[in-house]
């Protein structure tokens, strides 16, 4: 079914164009409109109630603007269905705006609609009669809006905007919302690595005391800890000198002769 209508409105073409693209205006002007969901600037989901003869249908319409040249031309395509009456439709509409010399605008629309199902069984004359009535009501509502008037029942239409999803869908959105985890090597990239303690040698000597002070392992070449502890090799001149080597690690101990028994016990534990 093809429908072509012409309407002259008392407003410049630019203003008429803006109103046609305003969901709040269309919600109040289109007869039977129940709700509009704004998916994007060119995509809309709507619910519209239509009654033809003894059948009432509530179509869920999906409309997309596929071409536009402001403020002169707009082409949209859409589909809709109502499972309760086993009917569906497919439509393509074109709107042409022409500026008139007196500041008015001619609005011409051309709509092609294919209705399938129970509603499609009605004759062409019945469908066109319904279309004429809807166009007349739309024209009156649009003229009222352009004049700044109110349209009864317009505040009952629900208008919502669909929230955009993160790229990749819900899984990626959840990943973006989760706290970020620093990679294992992030510290290395940020700056110099912290000093790492040298590994313990393969053997571990039990604690020993020299002249009442605790002794520990030391490298032969460090010349530090043991020299400070004993005041040099031999201490008082009467000591037991011990050198132990395991790989690159060396242990040097000068044990007082007076504590020879403790030295022997310590060596037995070390050499087990």
C-alpha positions as CSV (number, residue, x, y, z in Angstrom):
1,X,0.0,0.0,0.0
2,X,1.3,3.5,-1.0
3,X,0.2,6.6,0.7
4,X,1.1,10.2,-0.4
5,X,0.1,13.3,1.6
6,X,0.8,17.0,1.4
7,X,0.5,19.5,4.3
8,X,1.3,23.2,4.5
9,X,2.5,24.5,7.9
10,X,3.1,28.1,9.1
11,X,6.8,27.7,10.0
12,X,10.2,27.9,8.3
13,X,11.6,24.6,6.9
14,X,14.4,24.6,9.4
15,X,12.0,24.7,12.3
16,X,9.8,21.9,10.8
17,X,12.9,19.8,10.2
18,X,14.0,20.1,13.9
19,X,10.6,19.2,15.1
20,X,10.4,16.1,12.9
21,X,13.7,14.8,14.4
22,X,12.6,15.6,18.0
23,X,11.3,12.4,19.7
24,X,9.2,14.5,22.2
25,X,7.4,16.2,19.3
26,X,6.7,13.0,17.4
27,X,5.6,11.3,20.6
28,X,2.9,13.9,20.9
29,X,1.9,14.2,17.3
30,X,1.7,10.6,16.0
31,X,-1.7,9.1,16.8
32,X,-1.7,6.1,19.1
33,X,1.9,6.5,20.2
34,X,2.6,4.9,23.6
35,X,6.3,5.0,24.0
36,X,9.6,5.9,22.2
37,X,13.0,4.5,23.0
38,X,15.8,6.6,21.5
39,X,18.6,4.2,20.6
40,X,20.7,6.8,18.7
41,X,20.2,9.9,16.7
42,X,19.0,7.8,13.8
43,X,17.4,4.8,15.5
44,X,14.2,4.6,17.4
45,X,12.1,1.8,19.0
46,X,8.4,2.7,19.5
47,X,5.1,1.2,20.6
48,X,2.0,2.4,18.8
49,X,-1.6,1.4,19.3
50,X,-3.7,1.0,16.1
51,X,-7.4,0.0,15.9
52,X,-8.8,-1.1,12.5
53,X,-12.4,-2.1,12.5
54,X,-12.9,-4.5,15.4
55,X,-9.1,-5.4,15.9
56,X,-6.8,-3.5,18.2
57,X,-3.1,-4.0,17.6
58,X,-0.1,-2.7,19.6
59,X,2.9,-2.7,17.2
60,X,6.5,-2.7,18.4
61,X,8.2,-0.6,15.7
62,X,11.9,-0.3,14.9
63,X,12.7,2.7,12.7
64,X,16.0,3.8,11.3
65,X,16.8,7.0,9.3
66,X,18.8,5.8,6.4
67,X,19.2,9.1,4.5
68,X,18.8,12.8,5.2
69,X,19.6,16.1,3.7
70,X,18.7,18.9,6.1
71,X,16.4,20.6,5.9
72,X,14.8,19.2,2.8
73,X,14.7,15.4,2.6
74,X,14.5,12.4,5.0
75,X,14.1,8.7,4.3
76,X,13.4,6.1,7.0
77,X,12.8,2.4,7.1
78,X,11.2,0.3,9.7
79,X,9.6,-3.0,10.8
80,X,7.0,-3.9,13.4
81,X,5.0,-6.7,14.8
82,X,2.2,-7.6,17.2
83,X,2.2,-11.3,18.1
84,X,-1.2,-10.9,19.8
85,X,-3.0,-10.4,16.5
86,X,-0.4,-12.4,14.4
87,X,0.5,-9.4,12.3
88,X,3.6,-7.6,11.1
89,X,4.5,-4.7,8.9
90,X,7.3,-3.3,6.9
91,X,7.4,0.4,5.9
92,X,9.5,3.0,4.1
93,X,8.7,6.6,4.3
94,X,10.1,9.7,2.6
95,X,9.6,13.3,3.7
96,X,10.1,16.3,1.5
97,X,10.2,19.9,2.9
98,X,9.9,22.9,0.5
99,X,10.2,26.4,1.7
100,X,7.4,28.7,0.5
101,X,7.8,32.5,-0.2
102,X,5.6,33.6,2.7
103,X,7.7,31.8,5.4
104,X,5.6,28.7,5.3
105,X,6.7,25.2,4.5
106,X,5.2,22.5,2.4
107,X,5.5,19.0,3.9
108,X,5.0,16.1,1.5
109,X,5.3,12.6,2.7
110,X,5.3,9.3,0.7
111,X,4.9,6.1,2.6
112,X,4.9,2.5,1.4
113,X,3.5,-0.1,3.9
114,X,3.2,-3.8,3.6
115,X,1.0,-5.5,6.3
116,X,1.1,-9.2,6.7
117,X,-1.1,-11.4,8.9
118,X,-4.6,-10.9,10.4
119,X,-4.6,-7.1,9.7
120,X,-3.4,-7.7,6.2
121,X,-6.8,-9.4,5.4
122,X,-8.6,-6.1,5.5
123,X,-9.3,-4.6,2.1
124,X,-7.2,-1.7,0.7
125,X,-10.0,0.7,1.1
126,X,-10.3,0.0,4.8
127,X,-6.5,0.5,5.3
128,X,-6.4,3.7,3.4
129,X,-9.4,5.1,5.3
130,X,-7.5,4.4,8.5
131,X,-4.3,6.0,7.1
132,X,-6.3,9.2,6.1
133,X,-7.6,9.6,9.6
134,X,-4.2,9.1,11.2
135,X,-2.7,11.7,8.8
136,X,-5.4,14.2,9.6
137,X,-4.8,13.8,13.3
138,X,-1.1,14.1,12.8
139,X,-1.4,17.3,10.8
140,X,-3.6,18.9,13.5
141,X,-1.2,17.9,16.3
142,X,1.9,19.2,14.4
143,X,0.2,22.5,13.7
144,X,-0.7,22.8,17.3
145,X,2.9,22.2,18.4
146,X,4.3,24.7,15.9
147,X,1.9,27.3,17.3
148,X,3.1,26.5,20.8
149,X,-0.1,24.7,21.9
150,X,-0.6,21.7,24.1
151,X,-1.8,18.3,22.8
152,X,-4.1,16.3,25.1
153,X,-2.6,13.0,26.3
154,X,1.0,13.9,25.1
155,X,2.3,13.7,28.7
156,X,1.3,10.1,28.9
157,X,3.8,8.9,26.3
158,X,6.9,7.4,27.8
159,X,10.2,8.6,26.3
160,X,13.5,6.8,27.2
161,X,17.1,6.8,26.0
162,X,19.0,3.6,25.7
163,X,22.3,3.7,27.6
164,X,25.3,2.9,25.3
165,X,27.2,-0.3,26.0
166,X,31.0,-0.6,26.2
167,X,32.7,-2.0,23.2
168,X,32.8,-5.7,23.3
169,X,29.5,-6.1,25.2
170,X,28.8,-6.9,28.8
171,X,31.8,-9.1,29.3
172,X,34.2,-6.3,28.3
173,X,32.2,-3.7,30.3
174,X,32.6,-5.9,33.4
175,X,36.3,-6.2,32.8
176,X,36.6,-2.4,32.5
177,X,34.8,-2.0,35.8
178,X,37.1,-4.4,37.7
179,X,40.1,-3.0,39.5
180,X,43.2,-3.0,37.4
181,X,45.9,-5.5,38.4
182,X,49.5,-4.5,38.0
183,X,51.6,-6.9,36.0
184,X,54.2,-8.9,37.8
185,X,57.0,-7.0,36.1
186,X,55.6,-3.6,36.6
187,X,58.0,-2.7,39.3
188,X,61.0,-3.5,37.1
189,X,59.7,-1.1,34.4
190,X,59.1,1.7,37.0
191,X,62.7,1.9,38.2
192,X,65.8,0.1,39.5
193,X,65.2,-3.3,41.0
194,X,65.5,-3.5,44.8
195,X,68.6,-5.3,46.1
196,X,68.2,-9.0,46.3
197,X,69.6,-10.8,49.3
198,X,72.4,-13.3,48.5
199,X,71.4,-17.0,48.9
200,X,72.3,-18.8,52.0
201,X,75.2,-21.3,51.7
202,X,74.5,-25.0,51.5
203,X,75.5,-25.5,55.1
204,X,74.4,-23.6,58.2
205,X,76.5,-23.4,61.3
206,X,74.8,-23.4,64.7
207,X,75.3,-20.4,66.8
208,X,78.8,-20.1,68.4
209,X,80.1,-17.6,70.8
210,X,83.7,-16.2,71.0
211,X,84.7,-14.4,74.2
212,X,81.0,-14.1,75.1
213,X,80.0,-12.7,71.7
214,X,78.1,-14.5,68.9
215,X,80.1,-15.6,65.9
216,X,78.8,-15.9,62.3
217,X,80.0,-16.8,58.8
218,X,82.3,-14.4,56.9
219,X,84.3,-14.3,53.8
220,X,88.1,-14.7,54.1
221,X,88.5,-11.7,51.9
222,X,86.1,-9.3,53.6
223,X,88.5,-8.4,56.4
224,X,85.7,-6.9,58.4
225,X,83.4,-8.7,60.8
226,X,85.9,-11.2,62.3
227,X,88.7,-8.6,62.4
228,X,86.4,-6.3,64.4
229,X,85.2,-9.1,66.6
230,X,88.6,-10.7,67.5
231,X,90.9,-7.8,66.9
232,X,92.9,-9.7,64.3
233,X,93.8,-13.4,63.9
234,X,94.7,-15.1,67.1
235,X,93.2,-12.5,69.5
236,X,95.3,-13.1,72.6
237,X,97.7,-15.4,70.8
238,X,96.1,-18.6,72.1
239,X,93.3,-19.6,69.7
240,X,92.2,-22.4,67.5
241,X,92.2,-21.2,63.8
242,X,89.5,-22.8,61.6
243,X,88.9,-22.3,57.8
244,X,85.9,-23.9,56.1
245,X,85.2,-23.7,52.4
246,X,82.1,-24.6,50.4
247,X,82.2,-23.5,46.8
248,X,82.6,-19.7,46.7
249,X,81.8,-19.3,50.4
250,X,84.5,-19.4,53.1
251,X,84.3,-19.4,56.8
252,X,87.2,-18.4,59.1
253,X,86.9,-18.8,62.9
254,X,89.5,-18.2,65.6
255,X,88.3,-20.0,68.7
256,X,89.9,-19.4,72.2
257,X,91.8,-22.4,73.4
258,X,89.9,-22.0,76.8
259,X,86.7,-23.0,75.0
260,X,88.1,-25.9,73.0
261,X,85.3,-28.2,74.1
262,X,82.6,-25.9,72.7
263,X,84.6,-25.5,69.5
264,X,84.7,-29.3,69.0
265,X,81.0,-29.6,69.6
266,X,80.3,-26.8,67.0
267,X,82.5,-28.5,64.4
268,X,80.8,-31.8,64.8
269,X,77.4,-30.1,64.1
270,X,78.8,-28.2,61.1
271,X,80.4,-31.3,59.5
272,X,77.4,-33.6,59.9
